[in-house]
Amino acid sequence: MKTSVDISYYPLKEEFKPSIKDFILRLRLHNNVVVKTNGMSTQVFGEYIEVMEILTKEIQSSFEIPHSVFILKIINTDLQALPNFN
């Protein structure tokens, strides 16, 4: 099953940008998902099981920073394949 996940990451510390950029970079190292970013969030597209395994791993790594907040929206379809989504 294909899935699309919209992620907002809020590391609650003064210098938050490096943590966000590192999280996105780690997501992009996985060749079996598509990662797109904009000024508000990051989207990950791929097979549900693979996406969730990757997110579990990378979110856990980000939780090494105390007080990190993630907000995820998950849908059971590949939204990037739909017309007028992008």
Buried (B, 14 or more C-beta within 10 A) or exposed (E): EBBBBBBEBEBEEEEBEEBBEBBBEBBBEBEEBBBBBEEEBBBBBBBBEBBBBBBEEBBEEBEEBEEBEBEBEBEEEBBBEEEEEE
